[in-house]
């Protein structure tokens, strides 16, 4: 029994350490396309959803997004419908993990004060997609963050393989 508890504790430590070492959030073109379509469809309201995928050495590789309903009354905030979270976590494919939360801002992709407060509470990765509308169309920008565990928030690098480097 003690050995089993030790293995569980070691497993929790390994998972916690792997999350704290992640410096990059890799967003594939397919997922970026899904995000772009959903943002354009819901504009000006913020979108929200859950990201799933795998953690590799120093990077979290997003493999998909499950969109959730936004219950917020204001266009510049989001409140994820709790039942959607439960349904979304059940739809994550076997062998994949819940990596984080995604939502949009109209304008900058930088985290707001409210975003940072929530990031400190939830130990997931946060991807914010900014929708800077221009006269010609929309330009999407990405910012990613993670909790540092001690009440802080660290910015991560978002890697878009179809635009930048492939092999990290």
N, C-alpha and C positions, 0 to 999 in steps of 0.2 A: 504494500500500500504506500509506503514512504517513497519507494522508487518511482511509482506511478505519479505521485505528487511532484517529485523532483523533475521528472520528464515534462510534466505540464508547465511547471514554472520555467524551465529552460526554454521550452517552446514559446511561451509568452515573451520572454526576454529576447529571443531571437527575432520574433516578429516585430517587437517594439524597436529593437536596434535597426532592423532592416528599414523600417519606416523613417527613422530619424536620419539615416544616411542618404536618403533619396534627395537628389539635387535637381533632377530633370523630370518634367512631365511630358511624355511623348504623346502627341495627338496626331493620329493618322488622318490622311485626307478624307477618308470616308466619314469619320466621326466629325471632322470640321464641316463637311458638307451638310450632315444632319443638323448640326448646331445652327449653321447659317440659314437653312430652310425654316427651322422652327423660330428663329429670331425674327426673320422677315414676316412670317405668318402671324406672330403675336405682337408685333410692333404696335404701339409703344410700350406695352406691358413687358415686364421682365419674364424670362423663361426660367425654369428650374428643373433639375434632374439629378440623377445619380450616375456616376462614372464607374465602370467596372473594367477589370483587366488583370494584369500581373505585375508584380514587382521584380525587377531584375537588378543587377548591381548598379547602384546609384541612380536608378531611373524607374519611374512608374509608367508602364506602357498601357495606355488606354486602348481598350478593344471595343468598347461600345458605350452607349448612353441610353438610359431609360428615362424618358421625360415624365415629370410629375405635374400635377395641377398646382397652379399658383393661387392661393386663397387671399392674397393681399388685395386690399381695396385700392391702394395707390399704385400708379404705374411704375414708381421708382423703388419698389421693395418687393420682396418675395417671402411667402410663407408656404412651405411645402405641405400639401395635404397628407396628414399622417397615414391614412390608409394606403395612399400611393407608395409611401416608403416601404410598408410591409409587402405590398404586391411586387414592387420593384426588386426587393432583395430576394424574393422567391424566384424571380425570372433570371437571375444571374446564372450563367451557364456553369456547369460543374468544372472545377479546376480553376475558376476565376474568383477574384475577390472584389468586394466593394472597395473602390479606391477613394472616391470622394464625391464632392458636390459641385455641380456646375450651375451658374446662373448668369444672367446678362445684365448689363447696364446700358442705358442709352447714353452715349458719350464715352467717357474714359473707362478702361477696364481696371483701373486702380480700385483697391478695396476701400470701402467707406468705413467710417468709425463703427457702425453697426456690424458690418462684415467682420472686421477685426475682432470685435467682442465675441462673435459666434465662433470664429476660428480658434480662439483660445479655449473654448469649451469643448469642441469636437475635434478629435484627433484624426481627421481625414484631410486629404488634399482638397484644395478649393481652386476651381478654375472659374475665372470671371471673363466673360466675353463682352468687350465693349463694341457698341454699334454707333460709330461716328457717321451719321448721315451727312452726305454732301449733296450738292446740286445734281451730280451725275448718278450717284447711287450710294451704297453703304460700304464703309470700310470697317472690317472687323479686326479688333486687336485682342490679344490674349494676355492675361496675367495669371500666374499660379502662386499659391501660398500653401504653407503648412505650419502647424503648431510646433513650436520648439519644445513644448512640454513644461517649461518653467514660466508659463504665462506670457511668452513672447510669440511672435509670428515672423516667419522667415519667407522671403520671396524666393520662388523657384524659377528656373529657366524653363520656358515652354519650347519644346522642340517640335517643329513641324517638318517631318522627314521629306515631304514633297517639295519643300522650299529650301531646306538647309541640309545639314549633315545627316548621314544615315547611320553610321556605326559609332555609337558612343561606347 
